[in-house]
Amino acid sequence: MRANRRLRLLHGRGSRMPAWLAGPGRIDRLEIVDIETVETVLFWDREAREATRMARMLHADLAQLEVEDFLAKWSAIAPEES
């Protein structure tokens, strides 16, 4: 089963401004949530521009990878890494 059928990406922005206008202090939250249980599986806090790039990569992997492969790949990335 593709990851995007069981998992959902939530991108919480630190302000209403787009990432390219955001100041360096803005922190965005990225969460991968299990659709069935509504529990957070993975979580990252990132600078706004980095979070936008990471969200694009997460969306692509959600569409291409199986659930187990997706979790194995992204679980290896610690909250302070990218």
KAGIWO-V197976 format. One record per residue. N is the residue number from 0. OMEGA is omega as a letter, one per 30 degrees, with the letter a starting at -180 (none if undefined). Layout:
((N:OMEGA) (N:OMEGA))
This chain:
((0:l) (1:a) (2:a) (3:l) (4:a) (5:a) (6:a) (7:l) (8:l) (9:a) (10:l) (11:a) (12:a) (13:l) (14:a) (15:a) (16:l) (17:a) (18:a) (19:l) (20:a) (21:l) (22:a) (23:a) (24:a) (25:l) (26:l) (27:a) (28:l) (29:l) (30:l) (31:a) (32:l) (33:a) (34:a) (35:a) (36:a) (37:l) (38:l) (39:a) (40:l) (41:a) (42:l) (43:l) (44:a) (45:l) (46:a) (47:a) (48:l) (49:l) (50:l) (51:l) (52:a) (53:l) (54:l) (55:l) (56:l) (57:l) (58:a) (59:l) (60:l) (61:a) (62:a) (63:a) (64:l) (65:a) (66:a) (67:l) (68:l) (69:a) (70:l) (71:a) (72:a) (73:l) (74:a) (75:a) (76:a) (77:a) (78:a) (79:l) (80:l) (81:none))
